[in-house]
Amino acid sequence: MLLLALGLPVASPTHGVAQMPLPVIGADSLVHVAAGPQYRRGWLHQLLWGFHYRKEWATPVTAPVFNLRTVVPGGLKPVKEGGSFQTHNLRLVAPDGRQYVLRSVDKDATAALPEELRNGWIGRLMKDQTSVIHPYGAYIVPRLARAAGVYHTNPQLYFLPDDPALGEFRKSFANALYLFEERPEGDQRQVLSFGGSAQVVSSRHVFGQLMATAQAHVDARRYLRSRLFDMWLGDWSRREDQWRWASFPTPDSTTVYRPIPRDRDHAFFKFDDGVVTRLVSFFKTNYQTFSRDIKLHDVEGLNRAARPMDKSLLAYLSEQDFRQIADSLRQALPDPVISEALQVWPKEVYALSGEEFRDKLRSRREQLPRVAEEFFRQLARDVEIPGTDQSERFVIEATGPWKVALQVYVLRPDGTNGRLIGRRTFDARQTGSLSLFGLGGNDEFQIIGQPDRRLRIKIYDGQGQDVVQQLQVPVRATKSRVTIYDSGDGNTLRVEKKLIDTEAYQPKANEYDGAGWLLRHRLY
């Protein structure tokens, strides 16, 4: 009775919801089925816990039946069950070795709970909050991403019947709606939406390469474009595992990685439309509802999950880069593109969500330049520049009041500069702290002139025998705010101690070498 009074879901202890009758497959191999009729709730429950997208979940749509034998030439074989804590995935392989995946439209976040809590009221409430996700949100993203110049998967909606060809996966996967798409991995030369890359790899691989050698680098401008696109969609869950990377060789014998965002489960989130959920949103600021306005005062919350990646991959981009890319993205998404993308929805879903999404996407598009400026300001406050496990030269040069220029080069064995890895000028009015991490290799840090005291510069040598030296010190130089954190493993410090602080320091694992740096990205 107490659960009923609070509007909490009440269900059987074993299944959580009443079992629905199976849809009838028509002669045209189409079914009419709802993705989540179990999310229907009474008025009191919705008032307290949110109206969310319950109507969209409960509305039957027409979907084709998935046939493992004919969906691609030669058919598909189920090989592996997988997914995150909430999405149920089935990996499929074609005779030519290409891989695909079926991703459940319905979600279940209770897998993150201890088993004893999953069938209690906490588990039922978590399952009920799946309704914050639009069941068909990911379906409209490809057309928008194509116009935006962002790589993307190509999900198609299917109903998976109780097919004996599912084998051992039959019980777990049969009789539900799924999004069917290419699995972005390996040779994808035939997939234009992955850039036609001959080698698509994981974030673990990319960050491992970035830390191992300066011969690997990420296309930072394309990554920023993808991240602004995320914000436009309200997609706040962009941790490292939500990305794959298309690799390409370059004329200068390096490898460039371009991002492929995947898993749009948290795009178009609708959370704060209940009394309780609105209160929760004040504390969980990453749970941001997809509304007409992007909350400029909480861009940090919207991007919290991706912050380690953003800090690493966007460190060399300037404020002007952010402005240019945001304006270019805004212009690439005119009203007709938005309208066309929404038309891919089943007509029943479009009737419920079409006008709402058109209005919100148009409004949010116009805010992208201001959002990009705020995003830059937040990242610029505290900047971290890592080297690699090879040798680099970091050149820190005072260029005038407030300004410090940084260039990072490959350091050749003969002591000369090799390829420029990155450069950026920092303004102490935007940046309070600049941290440089040599990581592995025998690195060199050159401090030219006297950096403005209003910008604090921290130098962490890491593994290897490194050199830190001052050059062109002004005659009347005063103490700077440069601090060298010396690990004491044979480094050479050619600095004036009255001008630069030196501290004996035991490096943390994520400051010492490339493998340790991966801890920042939950990839070690």
C-alpha positions in Angstrom: 0.0 0.0 0.0 2.9 2.4 0.8 4.3 1.8 -2.7 1.0 2.6 -4.2 0.6 5.8 -2.2 4.1 7.0 -3.4 3.3 6.1 -7.0 6.0 3.4 -7.1 5.7 0.6 -9.5 4.3 -2.6 -8.1 5.1 -5.8 -10.0 5.6 -9.5 -9.5 8.9 -10.3 -7.7 10.2 -12.4 -10.6 9.4 -10.6 -13.8 8.8 -7.0 -12.7 6.0 -6.5 -15.3 3.0 -8.4 -16.6 3.8 -10.6 -19.6 2.5 -9.1 -22.8 0.9 -11.2 -25.6 3.3 -11.9 -28.5 2.6 -9.9 -31.7 1.2 -11.6 -34.8 3.6 -11.7 -37.7 1.7 -10.8 -40.9 2.1 -12.3 -44.3 4.1 -9.3 -45.3 6.6 -10.1 -42.5 5.7 -7.0 -40.5 4.6 -6.8 -36.9 2.7 -4.1 -34.9 4.3 -4.0 -31.5 5.1 -1.6 -28.7 8.7 -1.3 -27.4 7.7 -0.9 -23.7 4.0 -1.1 -22.7 5.2 -1.9 -19.2 6.2 1.8 -18.7 2.5 2.9 -18.6 1.8 4.4 -15.2 -1.0 6.2 -13.5 -1.2 10.0 -13.1 0.3 10.1 -9.5 3.3 8.0 -10.4 4.0 10.2 -13.4 3.6 13.3 -11.4 6.2 12.1 -8.9 8.6 10.1 -11.1 8.2 11.7 -14.5 6.0 11.6 -17.6 9.1 11.0 -19.6 8.6 9.2 -23.0 6.0 6.7 -21.6 3.6 7.3 -24.5 6.3 6.6 -27.0 7.2 3.4 -25.3 3.6 2.2 -25.0 2.6 3.1 -28.6 2.7 0.1 -31.0 4.7 0.7 -34.2 5.1 -1.3 -37.4 8.4 -3.0 -37.8 9.8 -5.6 -40.2 10.7 -9.0 -38.9 14.4 -9.8 -38.6 15.5 -12.8 -40.7 19.0 -14.1 -39.9 19.1 -15.9 -43.2 18.3 -13.1 -45.6 19.0 -9.7 -43.8 22.5 -9.6 -45.5 23.8 -11.7 -48.4 24.8 -15.1 -47.1 23.0 -14.6 -43.8 24.2 -14.0 -40.3 25.4 -16.2 -37.4 24.9 -15.2 -33.8 28.2 -15.5 -32.0 28.3 -13.5 -28.8 26.0 -11.8 -26.2 27.2 -8.5 -24.8 26.3 -4.9 -24.1 26.5 -2.4 -21.2 24.8 -2.5 -17.9 21.5 -1.5 -19.6 21.6 -2.5 -23.3 21.3 -6.1 -24.4 23.4 -6.8 -27.5 23.9 -9.7 -29.8 26.9 -9.8 -32.1 26.4 -11.4 -35.5 28.9 -12.4 -38.2 28.5 -12.6 -41.9 30.3 -15.2 -44.1 32.7 -12.5 -45.3 33.7 -11.8 -41.7 31.9 -8.5 -41.3 30.3 -8.0 -38.0 26.9 -6.6 -37.0 25.1 -6.1 -33.8 21.5 -6.2 -32.6 21.0 -3.6 -29.8 17.9 -3.9 -27.7 15.5 -1.0 -27.8 14.4 -1.7 -24.3 16.9 -1.2 -21.5 17.5 -2.6 -18.1 19.8 -0.7 -15.7 19.2 -3.1 -12.9 22.2 -5.2 -14.0 24.3 -2.6 -12.1 22.6 -3.5 -8.8 23.5 -6.3 -6.5 21.3 -9.3 -7.3 19.3 -9.1 -4.1 18.1 -5.6 -5.0 17.1 -6.2 -8.6 13.6 -7.5 -7.9 12.8 -5.2 -5.0 11.3 -1.7 -5.2 14.7 -0.1 -6.0 15.2 -2.4 -9.0 11.6 -1.8 -10.2 12.1 1.9 -9.9 15.4 1.8 -11.9 13.7 -0.2 -14.6 10.8 2.2 -14.7 13.2 5.1 -15.3 14.2 3.5 -18.6 11.3 5.7 -19.8 13.6 8.7 -19.6 15.2 7.4 -22.9 13.4 7.9 -26.2 13.0 4.4 -27.6 13.5 5.5 -31.1 15.9 8.5 -30.5 18.9 6.8 -32.1 16.9 6.1 -35.2 17.0 9.8 -36.3 20.7 10.4 -35.6 22.3 9.1 -38.9 20.6 11.7 -41.1 21.6 14.5 -38.7 25.1 13.2 -38.3 25.6 12.9 -42.1 24.7 16.6 -42.6 26.9 17.6 -39.6 29.9 15.8 -41.0 30.1 13.4 -38.1 30.7 9.7 -38.5 27.9 7.4 -37.4 26.4 4.0 -37.3 23.3 3.2 -39.4 20.7 1.6 -37.1 17.6 0.0 -38.6 14.5 -1.0 -36.5 13.5 -4.7 -36.5 11.5 -7.2 -34.5 13.4 -10.3 -33.7 11.1 -13.4 -33.6 11.5 -16.7 -31.8 13.8 -18.1 -34.4 15.6 -21.5 -33.9 18.5 -20.0 -35.8 19.3 -18.0 -32.7 20.6 -21.2 -31.1 21.8 -20.7 -27.5 20.7 -17.0 -27.6 17.1 -17.8 -28.4 15.7 -17.6 -24.9 17.5 -14.3 -24.1 16.8 -12.4 -27.3 13.6 -13.6 -29.0 10.4 -11.6 -29.3 11.6 -8.0 -28.9 12.5 -4.9 -30.9 16.1 -4.2 -31.8 18.2 -1.7 -33.7 20.4 -3.6 -36.2 23.6 -1.9 -37.2 27.2 -2.4 -38.4 29.7 -3.1 -35.7 32.4 -0.4 -36.0 35.5 -2.5 -35.9 38.2 -3.8 -38.2 38.1 -3.3 -42.0 35.2 -0.9 -42.8 36.3 0.3 -46.3 32.8 -0.4 -47.6 31.1 1.8 -45.0 31.2 5.5 -46.0 29.7 6.6 -42.6 32.9 5.3 -41.0 35.0 7.2 -43.5 35.9 4.0 -45.5 38.6 3.2 -43.0 40.6 0.0 -43.4 41.1 -0.2 -39.7 38.5 0.9 -37.1 39.8 0.5 -33.6 38.8 0.9 -29.9 39.5 3.8 -27.6 41.9 1.5 -25.7 43.9 1.0 -28.8 43.9 4.7 -29.7 44.9 6.1 -26.3 47.6 3.3 -26.0 49.0 4.6 -29.3 48.8 8.2 -28.4 50.8 7.6 -25.2 53.3 5.3 -26.9 54.4 7.5 -29.8 54.0 10.9 -31.4 53.4 9.2 -34.7 49.7 8.7 -33.7 47.3 11.6 -33.3 43.6 12.3 -33.2 41.9 14.7 -35.5 41.0 17.2 -32.8 38.8 19.4 -34.9 36.7 16.5 -36.0 36.5 15.3 -32.4 35.3 18.7 -31.3 32.7 18.7 -34.0 31.5 15.4 -32.7 31.4 16.6 -29.2 29.3 19.7 -30.1 27.0 17.4 -32.0 26.6 15.4 -28.8 25.6 18.5 -26.9 23.1 19.5 -29.5 21.5 16.0 -29.0 21.7 16.3 -25.2 23.9 13.1 -25.2 25.6 13.3 -21.8 27.0 9.8 -21.6 30.1 10.0 -23.9 32.7 8.0 -21.9 35.6 6.3 -23.7 33.8 3.1 -24.5 31.1 5.0 -26.4 33.6 5.7 -29.2 35.3 3.8 -32.0 38.0 5.4 -34.2 38.6 5.3 -37.9 42.4 5.2 -38.6 44.0 6.6 -41.7 47.7 6.8 -42.8 49.0 10.3 -43.6 51.6 11.6 -46.1 54.1 12.3 -43.2 54.0 8.6 -42.1 51.8 9.2 -39.1 48.4 7.7 -38.3 45.4 10.0 -37.7 42.3 8.7 -35.8 38.9 10.2 -36.4 36.0 9.6 -34.0 33.0 7.3 -34.6 30.4 8.0 -31.9 28.3 5.0 -31.0 25.5 4.1 -28.6 23.1 7.0 -28.5 21.1 5.6 -25.5 21.3 8.9 -23.6 20.6 11.3 -26.4 17.3 13.3 -26.0 17.1 12.4 -22.3 13.9 13.5 -20.6 14.3 13.4 -16.8 13.2 16.4 -14.8 9.4 16.3 -15.6 8.5 14.7 -12.3 8.6 16.1 -8.7 11.2 13.6 -7.5 13.2 13.5 -10.7 13.4 17.3 -10.8 14.9 17.3 -7.3 17.4 14.6 -8.3 18.4 16.7 -11.3 19.7 19.5 -9.0 22.2 17.0 -7.6 22.9 14.9 -10.6 23.7 17.7 -13.0 24.7 15.4 -15.8 21.1 14.1 -16.0 20.1 17.0 -18.2 16.8 17.0 -20.0 16.7 17.5 -23.7 14.9 20.9 -23.7 14.7 23.9 -26.0 17.6 25.5 -24.1 21.1 24.0 -23.5 22.0 25.0 -19.9 24.9 27.3 -20.3 25.4 27.4 -16.6 26.0 23.7 -16.5 27.9 22.8 -19.6 30.3 21.1 -17.2 27.6 18.7 -16.1 26.5 17.8 -19.6 30.1 16.9 -20.5 31.3 15.4 -17.3 31.5 11.8 -18.5 33.7 12.8 -21.5 35.8 15.3 -19.5 39.0 13.1 -19.4 38.9 12.7 -23.2 38.1 16.3 -23.8 41.0 17.5 -21.7 43.4 15.2 -23.5 42.2 15.5 -27.1 41.2 19.2 -27.3 44.2 20.7 -25.4 45.8 22.3 -28.5 42.7 23.9 -30.0 42.2 27.6 -29.6 39.1 29.6 -28.7 38.9 30.6 -32.4 38.8 26.9 -33.4 35.9 26.4 -31.1 34.0 29.3 -32.6 34.7 28.3 -36.2 33.6 24.7 -35.7 30.5 25.6 -33.7 29.4 28.1 -36.4 30.1 25.6 -39.2 28.1 22.9 -37.4 25.2 25.3 -36.9 25.1 26.2 -40.6 25.3 22.5 -41.6 22.0 21.7 -39.8 19.3 23.8 -41.6 15.6 23.3 -40.9 15.0 21.0 -43.9 17.7 18.6 -42.6 16.0 18.4 -39.2 12.6 17.8 -40.7 13.9 15.1 -43.1 15.6 13.3 -40.2 12.4 13.2 -38.2 10.5 11.6 -41.1 12.4 8.3 -40.6 10.3 7.6 -37.5 7.3 5.3 -37.7 4.3 7.5 -38.2 2.9 6.7 -34.8 6.1 8.0 -33.1 6.3 11.0 -35.3 2.8 12.0 -34.3 3.9 12.0 -30.6 7.4 13.5 -30.9 7.9 15.1 -34.3 6.8 18.7 -33.6 8.5 18.7 -30.1 11.8 17.5 -31.5 11.7 19.8 -34.5 11.2 22.8 -32.2 13.9 21.7 -29.7 16.5 20.9 -32.3 16.1 24.2 -34.1 16.4 26.1 -30.8 19.4 24.2 -29.6 21.2 24.6 -32.9 21.1 28.4 -32.6 22.8 28.1 -29.2 25.8 26.1 -30.4 28.2 29.0 -30.7 27.5 30.2 -27.1 27.7 26.6 -25.9 31.1 26.2 -27.6 32.4 29.4 -26.0 31.4 28.1 -22.5 32.9 24.7 -23.3 36.2 26.3 -24.2 36.3 28.5 -21.1 35.7 25.5 -18.9 38.5 23.4 -20.5 40.8 26.4 -20.6 40.9 27.0 -16.9 43.1 24.0 -16.1 45.0 22.5 -19.1 47.0 19.3 -19.1 49.4 18.5 -21.9 50.9 15.0 -21.9 53.9 13.8 -23.9 54.4 10.2 -24.9 56.7 7.4 -23.9 59.2 8.7 -26.5 61.3 11.8 -26.2 59.7 15.3 -26.7 60.8 18.9 -26.3 58.4 21.2 -24.6 59.1 24.9 -25.4 57.4 27.4 -23.0 57.9 31.0 -24.1 56.8 34.2 -22.5 55.3 36.3 -25.4 54.0 39.3 -23.5 51.7 40.3 -20.7 49.2 37.5 -19.8 50.5 35.3 -22.7 52.6 32.2 -22.8 53.2 30.2 -26.0 53.7 26.4 -25.9 55.2 24.3 -28.7 55.8 20.5 -28.3 58.1 18.7 -30.7 59.4 15.2 -31.3 63.0 15.3 -29.9 65.4 13.6 -32.3 68.4 11.6 -31.0 70.7 14.4 -32.3 68.9 16.9 -30.1 67.1 18.8 -32.9 63.4 19.3 -33.2 61.4 16.8 -35.2 57.8 17.0 -36.1 55.7 19.6 -34.4 53.1 17.7 -32.2 51.1 20.7 -31.2 51.1 24.4 -30.3 48.9 26.8 -28.5 49.1 30.3 -26.9 47.7 30.5 -23.4 46.1 33.6 -21.9 46.3 33.9 -18.1 42.8 35.6 -18.2 41.4 32.3 -19.3 43.9 29.7 -18.0 44.9 29.5 -14.4 47.0 26.4 -14.6 49.1 24.7 -17.3 50.5 21.2 -16.4 53.0 19.5 -18.7 53.7 15.8 -18.3 56.8 14.3 -20.0 55.8 10.7 -19.3 58.3 8.2 -20.7 61.4 9.0 -22.7 64.2 11.5 -22.1 62.3 14.8 -22.5 63.5 18.4 -22.5 61.6 21.4 -21.1 62.8 24.8 -22.3 61.5 27.9 -20.5 62.2 31.0 -22.6 61.9 34.4 -21.0 59.9 35.0 -17.8 56.3 33.5 -18.0 53.6 35.8 -16.6 53.1 35.2 -12.9 49.3 35.1 -13.4 49.6 31.7 -15.1 50.8 28.8 -13.0 53.0 26.3 -14.9 53.7 22.8 -13.5 56.3 20.5 -15.0 56.1 16.8 -14.2 59.1 14.9 -15.7 57.8 11.4 -15.4 59.9 8.3 -16.4 63.3 8.8 -18.0 66.2 11.3 -17.5 64.9 14.7 -18.4 66.3 18.2 -18.8 64.7 21.4 -17.7 66.5 24.6 -18.6 65.9 28.4 -18.6 66.8 30.4 -21.7 66.9 34.2 -22.3 66.2 35.1 -18.7 65.6 38.9 -18.3 68.2 40.8 -16.4 65.6 42.0 -13.8 63.6 38.8 -13.7 61.4 38.2 -10.7 60.1 34.9 -9.3 57.7 33.1 -11.6 55.0 30.7 -10.8 56.7 27.8 -12.6 57.2 24.7 -10.4 59.2 21.6 -11.4 58.1 18.4 -9.8 61.3 16.4 -9.8 61.0 12.6 -9.6 64.8 12.4 -8.8 65.7 9.8 -11.4 68.7 11.5 -12.9 67.1 14.7 -14.2 69.2 17.8 -15.1 67.8 21.1 -13.9 69.5 24.2 -15.4 67.3 26.8 -13.8 67.7 29.7 -11.4 66.2 28.5 -8.1 65.4 32.0 -7.0 63.1 32.3 -10.1 61.7 28.7 -10.3 60.5 26.4 -7.6 61.7 22.8 -7.5 60.0 20.2 -5.4 61.0 16.6 -4.9 58.1 14.6 -6.0 57.0 10.9 -6.1 54.9 10.7 -9.3 51.4 9.2 -9.2 50.9 6.2 -11.5 48.8 8.4 -13.9 51.6 11.0 -14.1 54.6 8.7 -14.7 54.3 7.0 -18.1 51.9 6.3 -20.9 50.4 3.1 -19.4 49.7 5.0 -16.2 48.1 7.9 -18.1 45.5 5.4 -19.3 44.1 5.3 -15.8 42.7 8.7 -16.4 40.6 7.2 -19.2 39.5 4.1 -17.4 41.3 2.1 -20.0 44.2 0.5 -18.2 
